[in-house]
Amino acid sequence: MSYSFLELAHDVLIQSSIPLTHQEIWQAGEDGGLVGKINTAGKTPWRSLGARLYVDVRDNIDSLFIKIGSRPARFFLKEREAELPKDAVKRIEKEEIKKETEKTAFCERDLHPLLTYFAYANPAFNRGRSIYTKTVYHEKSSKSGYNEWIHPDMVGFYLPLEDWHPNVLELNKVSDNNSLRLFSFELKKSLSKRNYRESFFQTVSNSSWAHEGYLVAVDILQDDDFISEIERLSLSFGIGVIQLDPSDIDSSTVLYPARVKPYLDWDTIHKLCEQNTDFEKFLQDVKIDFESRRIHKSEYDEIVIDIDDYIANNIRI
């Protein structure tokens, strides 16, 4: 008889001193070399593990497992239930917050070169286009108190100077559907139940002017209910979600693409120009590049060539 998902869960939990989510059980099984014993062709076996555990706890009166808490649910061995303190879930969540803080000891702005590299080099995002980015420093704004809800952390643009025939570019100048594409990015070190709503609606607020708006993070809570909520918000408001992976920057992914707006919000762009010199300078440089048909790369954030070396020295994962 083949090794089952529930047997894997039992073998992991018998070694664990705390309840674990099904994703954590699967990861522990991977670390312990147990998952190779399971015969499965599914692309998301950890979800199959979660389904088996949920059903077993709910429907099997003789289940070896108990479910602790919800959103996310954690599992533990029924025979060891007496070992758990009454406030087990609160203690676990408090420890997770502590670990999250320690894990992301770097600053959000340390992530800017990663996003610059990603936007320029990752074909899953840029689809072969050369997208350049620029950091917008909130502290340069003329009005304080509302900056984080008005200004994105970074902006980006694409011009098809190398992709289109010169005559097409000239004709495009007089059309009402300009080839220019502007991007807005809000960066966070992590997304969890504690901050995802504020982070998401902050992104909605400060990206309304652009063709595409993205919420970008390194650590995103891997919980099915949480991911489903992020997906719902993305689809409802058209905000894209990018997960940067410092351990392998080329494996960074667009979890959900942004909904492309056909037109720019010129009133908001005007307001941003009045309040922030970085944003005003960005638009000036893009205009100059479009008119001269040449990208002046020195005016935008540097694309770090040895990005792995930068990550090792600054992110220190």
Secondary structure, DSSP 8 states (H G I E B T S, - for coil): --B-HHHHHHHHHTT-SS-B-HHHHHHHHHHTT-GGGB----S-HHHHHHHHHHHHHHH-TT-SEEEE-SSS-EEEEGGGGGGS-TTHHHHHHHHHHHHHHHHT-S-GGGGHHHHHHHHHH-HHHHTT---EEEE--GGG-SS-SSHHHHS-SEEEEE--TTTS-HHHHHHHHTSSS-S-EEEEEEEEEEE-TTTHHHHHHHHHHHTTTSSEEEEEEEEE---HHHHHHHHHHHHHH--EEEE--TTSGGG-EEEE-----SS--HHHHHHHHHH-HHHHHHHHHHHHHHHHT---GGGS----SSHHHHHHHHT--
